[in-house]
Structures are given as structure tokens and as C-alpha cells.
Amino acid sequence: MPTQLRTLTPEPTTLSDETLRDFRAEFRGSVIGPLDSEYEQACVVQNGAFRGRPGLVLRCHGTADVVDAVELARRSRLLVTVRGGGHSVAGHSSCEGGLLIDLSGMRAVTVDPQRGVVRAQGGATWGDVDRESQLFGLAVPGGIVSTTGVGGLTLGGGIGWLHRAYGLACDNLRAVELVTADGRVVHADDEHYPELMWGLRGGGGNFGIVTAFEFDAHPLGPTVMDSTVIYDADDAETLLRRWRDWADTVPDEVTTRALFWTMPADPTLPPELHNRDVFILAALYAGDVASGQRVLEPIARFGTPVADLSAPTPYRLAQSSFDVFFPRGELLSYWKSIYLDELTDDAVELVLRRSRQRPHPLTMVHLPLLGGAMKRVDAAATAFGDRKAGYMLSVDGNWLEPSDSARVTEWVRDTVAEAATLPAAAGTYLNFSGDTEVDDAVRRAAFGTNLRRLTRLKTEYDPDNLFRSNSNIPPE
Ligand SMILES: Cc1cc2nc3c(=O)[nH]c(=O)nc-3n(C[C@H](O)[C@H](O)[C@H](O)COP(=O)(O)OP(=O)(O)OC[C@H]3O[C@@H](n4cnc5c(N)ncnc54)[C@H](O)[C@@H]3O)c2cc1C
């Protein structure tokens, strides 16, 4: 049956049976259409608010498949979406009626322990990377949920548990293999295609499809000191200030975050935590366990915890301890973030007040400490842009029923709009943005003075904006 697909113009196009038969003859991965048994599963993405129904899914098996997929898209001017780990908060993991180039069949990771280099295919997750690299006592800075894709997280920056010790994920990216919009395969590093390399360190999925990422890895683990201290939310007023005063002084080995949340009634959690509004202080020490125990010990003494889950922990377990709270496809999410130069008293007041009004138990107010190695990289050195902020305020709207969508989304928007009026507020992190479309003001808030250079790069590599289903930087 001929396949109808959306294009870059308002008119859809039809791929004939003959075109698809010729395509399948070479393609090694799976070609999945709406009538195929795998289709419904292929539509499941992390953010349940954006379960799109693509016209055709091409689940690639290798770089040659990605080249063929791009060629098909180019010839028929198809609307293209690229999926890595499928965690886009902004709905860029899927599309309605277009061509989905799905990299989830490309998750291999290899480690070169002599060079301290980890190579991950374009659809790998951070769990895949940690599993292989920890065999050699190595770690690459990633995110805090192991099912998140290496692709979107790295190309957009990448904050996690190691950004203060070793920089953002994109700062540790040393080389890529990339398929361009005109179907070429390019190997880029700081010597070959240095401008492209600059743009891939934070400029998102605008410049091509990365089929392999090569990272610098760092000795870490297998056991690290991981602290999670859970307090009652009623005590947060004093505790947030104590944490801020402590966080402002910690060494770079420490990455820490404060979270406001309602604990789910999960059977794996102690019953006294069920459905309780909590203020969580979490931290990881990127170094030896004994030093970590000493340095992180104060966070359990800021008040009287409801539970203290701090312990020397296998690094891989620390990297996946939040996974259970983010079941794929079940949560509906709208997040928005803003950088804060400092966690000033007026910022503390706003965070406390807004956290008390969270519109849904699953909605989270998340304050990661930034700085450290991440901050020592000059704003112009990577596309990511300015790194002077000491903190980020990420307002993570999560809920379950579509009937709550408008209410939670509005609350997230209002909270961040209010935070934007704080004197310490500056810029936004696009990986934590639920907005499908970004305008020039948002692009400027994310990339600052790097935006002009990014626009030139986009014009060079993707003048027709084939890769537009992302936090888009339109060509000139
Ligand atoms: C539960 C959860 C936890 C998160 N935790 C963190 C965190 O700790 N730190 C953090 O920084 N961010 C975090 N994020 C945000 C995350 O970084 C972004 O949502 C990111 O886009 C996810 O990447 P992905 O590959 O999984 O997503 P996808 O939806 O697969 O991809 C998103 C977009 O990235 C681009 N892309 C992905 N792979 C490739 C590739 N190989 N080549 C070219 N373009 C590609 C495409 O434009 C694609 O549309 C989290 C998100 C969620 C939902």
C-alpha cells in the first residue's frame, strides 16, 4: 500500500510500493509503517504528552542505513525527526505523519581503556555507556537518568553528576561520525571540521545525525559516595539556605542538587515516605569513597531527616537510582528552566513559595548546583554558551492525566516567568525545555552571542533546514 508522508511543504507526498521495495532491498534495519505489528511500540517515547504517530519509522542498523534514510528524506523533501534515546522533553522524539529516523537499533559502546576513550553509537543511552565503561573503571559525564539518550543530551550540553568534576557531556566529546543533510559521512574532531565540532558541543541536533560519539572518559568507581537525604518539605525554609551556604563552598568533586517533590507510594520506599511532600538533598562525590563520606556528611546534619539513604554505592546504581520514577511513556511532562547566577535570598523565597504550590505531586522543583569544571570553559569555546551561573532552577511539570495538562503547564510557565524577574536570573537550558517551537528570544537566552555563529554553521551544513524537528536554529 502506498505510504503517505508529510513533507517540508504543506503538501504531503506518497511513497510508492516500488520506491519502498527498492529502499528495503538495501536497508538493513526495520522499516515500520502504521500497519506493522511493531508500530505501536515504536510510537512510545519518554514524554507521554507527545506520543506522535509518524508516517514511517526507519529503525537504522548502522551508518549506511542512516545515509539511506537521509537520502530518502532529501529526495522526497520529507519532514524528518531523529530519535536517539527518545527522552526529548519538547516532543522532538517523534512526529505526526513524517519520517522518523530511529537510532534505537544503534546502541553499541566500545571502550579503549589505554586511551581513556569511549565510543557510543548514536542511539546509545547513558546506561549503555556506564555499563561498558565501568568494566574498566571509567566514566563519561552524562545525565541523572540512565535511560536518557547520549545523543540529545550531549548535543544539547549535558548536566548530571559529573559536570563539576569533568565538565558537561559536550565538553568531553572529542570526535563524532556524522551524516550530513546532503548524505555525506563526516568524521569530525578538533582538527578536522573544527567549526562543526564547536557547533555540536551544545548546538543540538541541527547539523546532522551523529552515528557515533567519541568521549574522553575519567577514572571513577566502581564505588562512589552517593548521598540522598530526605527531609520533610515543611523544614525546607531553613534547610534550603543551609544547603546553599554549604554548596557555595564545596570542591569540584561534589555535584549536588535540591529537589522539592511528593514521594510516590512505591512499595520499594519506606511507608513513612509514601505520599509525603519532601525536600531532597542529593550529592555525589567524584573521588575516593572515604573523602566523599567526609565531604558529603554535612547534608544529613542540616536538620532532622525523614530518611537518609546515603551510602557508598556502585556508580552504575547511583546513575540509575532515579530511573524508576520516570517510567517511559507514562508521565506527561512540561519542563522549563532558568539559570541563576547565585541562589540569592529572593530566589530562595521564590523557590520555597512556588514549591509549596506545586500543582501535581509528580511535579518537581529541581535546583542543581552548577560551576566547577563546567564553568571554566569559556562561553565562546563551545556552542553551549555562557556558563557563569552558579545554579539552575528547573521547574519540571510532570502529571498523569491529560485533563491536568493546561493547569500544570501554566503553573510551570508562571513560575519560570516570575523567576526571570530575579536580578540573578540569566539564560535558559534547552534540554530542560518543554517548548516544541523556540523563537529568537529563547535562542538568544540559550546561546547568547554564539547564536550568529551557529546560524552561519547551520546555513553551511543544512541550508534547507532538513533537521528542523529540534530546538531549531533556522539557516540564514
Ligand atoms: C527523565 C529525563 C531525565 C533527564 N535528565 C537529564 C539530565 O540529567 N541532564 C541533562 O542534561 N538532560 C536531561 N534530560 C533532558 C535530555 O537531555 C533531553 O531531553 C535530550 O534531548 C534527550 O536526548 P535523547 O537522545 O534521549 O532524546 P531524543 O528525543 O531521542 O532526541 C531529542 C533530539 O535530539 C537530537 N538527537 C538525538 N540523538 C541524536 C543523534 N544521534 N544525532 C543527531 N541528533 C540527535 C534530535 O534533534 C532529536 O530530535 C532529561 C530528560 C528526561 C525526560
The ligand as a Tripos MOL2 file, in Angstrom:
@<TRIPOS>MOLECULE
LIG
   53    58     1     0     0
SMALL
NO_CHARGES

@<TRIPOS>ATOM
      1 C1         13.5650   11.7140   32.5530 C.3       1 LIG1
      2 C2         14.5370   12.6780   31.9380 C.ar      1 LIG1
      3 C3         15.7410   12.9260   32.5860 C.ar      1 LIG1
      4 C4         16.6420   13.8320   32.0400 C.ar      1 LIG1
      5 N1         17.8090   14.0840   32.7030 N.ar      1 LIG1
      6 C5         18.7060   14.9400   32.1710 C.ar      1 LIG1
      7 C6         19.9340   15.2010   32.8360 C.ar      1 LIG1
      8 O1         20.2310   14.6640   33.8860 O.2       1 LIG1
      9 N2         20.7800   16.0870   32.2640 N.ar      1 LIG1
     10 C7         20.5040   16.7100   31.0880 C.ar      1 LIG1
     11 O2         21.3370   17.4940   30.6360 O.2       1 LIG1
     12 N3         19.3490   16.4800   30.4360 N.ar      1 LIG1
     13 C8         18.4520   15.6150   30.9500 C.ar      1 LIG1
     14 N4         17.2650   15.4110   30.3110 N.ar      1 LIG1
     15 C9         16.9740   16.1510   29.0890 C.3       1 LIG1
     16 C10        17.5980   15.4630   27.8980 C.3       1 LIG1
     17 O3         18.9560   15.7960   27.8200 O.3       1 LIG1
     18 C11        16.9470   15.9030   26.5990 C.3       1 LIG1
     19 O4         15.5720   15.6430   26.6550 O.3       1 LIG1
     20 C12        17.5690   15.1970   25.4010 C.3       1 LIG1
     21 O5         17.0680   15.7500   24.2080 O.3       1 LIG1
     22 C13        17.2830   13.7100   25.4030 C.3       1 LIG1
     23 O6         18.0540   13.0650   24.4330 O.3       1 LIG1
     24 P1         17.5160   11.7260   23.7470 P.3       1 LIG1
     25 O7         18.5030   11.3130   22.7270 O.co2     1 LIG1
     26 O8         17.1150   10.7540   24.7910 O.co2     1 LIG1
     27 O9         16.1930   12.2800   23.1150 O.3       1 LIG1
     28 P2         15.5290   12.1270   21.6760 P.3       1 LIG1
     29 O10        14.1220   12.5180   21.8680 O.co2     1 LIG1
     30 O11        15.8150   10.8240   21.0740 O.co2     1 LIG1
     31 O12        16.2730   13.2130   20.8470 O.3       1 LIG1
     32 C14        15.9670   14.5790   21.0110 C.3       1 LIG1
     33 C15        16.5530   15.3280   19.8540 C.3       1 LIG1
     34 O13        17.9770   15.2640   19.9560 O.3       1 LIG1
     35 C16        18.5390   15.1160   18.6800 C.3       1 LIG1
     36 N5         19.2900   13.8590   18.6140 N.ar      1 LIG1
     37 C17        19.2270   12.7910   19.4240 C.ar      1 LIG1
     38 N6         20.1450   11.8800   19.0700 N.ar      1 LIG1
     39 C18        20.7970   12.3800   18.0070 C.ar      1 LIG1
     40 C19        21.8600   11.9380   17.1900 C.ar      1 LIG1
     41 N7         22.4680   10.7750   17.4190 N.pl3     1 LIG1
     42 N8         22.2670   12.7460   16.1810 N.ar      1 LIG1
     43 C20        21.6880   13.9280   15.9340 C.ar      1 LIG1
     44 N9         20.6740   14.4100   16.6720 N.ar      1 LIG1
     45 C21        20.2430   13.6390   17.6990 C.ar      1 LIG1
     46 C22        17.4150   15.1670   17.6860 C.3       1 LIG1
     47 O14        17.2210   16.5020   17.2800 O.3       1 LIG1
     48 C23        16.2350   14.7280   18.4980 C.3       1 LIG1
     49 O15        15.0250   15.1860   17.9680 O.3       1 LIG1
     50 C24        16.3390   14.5000   30.8240 C.ar      1 LIG1
     51 C25        15.1270   14.2430   30.1810 C.ar      1 LIG1
     52 C26        14.2330   13.3470   30.7290 C.ar      1 LIG1
     53 C27        12.9240   13.1190   30.0540 C.3       1 LIG1
@<TRIPOS>BOND
     1     1     2 1
     2     2     3 ar
     3     2    52 ar
     4     3     4 ar
     5     4     5 ar
     6     4    50 ar
     7     5     6 ar
     8     6     7 ar
     9     6    13 1
    10     7     8 2
    11     7     9 ar
    12     9    10 ar
    13    10    11 2
    14    10    12 ar
    15    12    13 ar
    16    13    14 ar
    17    14    15 1
    18    14    50 ar
    19    15    16 1
    20    16    17 1
    21    16    18 1
    22    18    19 1
    23    18    20 1
    24    20    21 1
    25    20    22 1
    26    22    23 1
    27    23    24 1
    28    24    25 2
    29    24    26 1
    30    24    27 1
    31    27    28 1
    32    28    29 2
    33    28    30 1
    34    28    31 1
    35    31    32 1
    36    32    33 1
    37    33    34 1
    38    33    48 1
    39    34    35 1
    40    35    36 1
    41    35    46 1
    42    36    37 ar
    43    36    45 ar
    44    37    38 ar
    45    38    39 ar
    46    39    40 ar
    47    39    45 ar
    48    40    41 1
    49    40    42 ar
    50    42    43 ar
    51    43    44 ar
    52    44    45 ar
    53    46    47 1
    54    46    48 1
    55    48    49 1
    56    50    51 ar
    57    51    52 ar
    58    52    53 1
@<TRIPOS>SUBSTRUCTURE
     1 LIG1         1 GROUP 0 **** ****
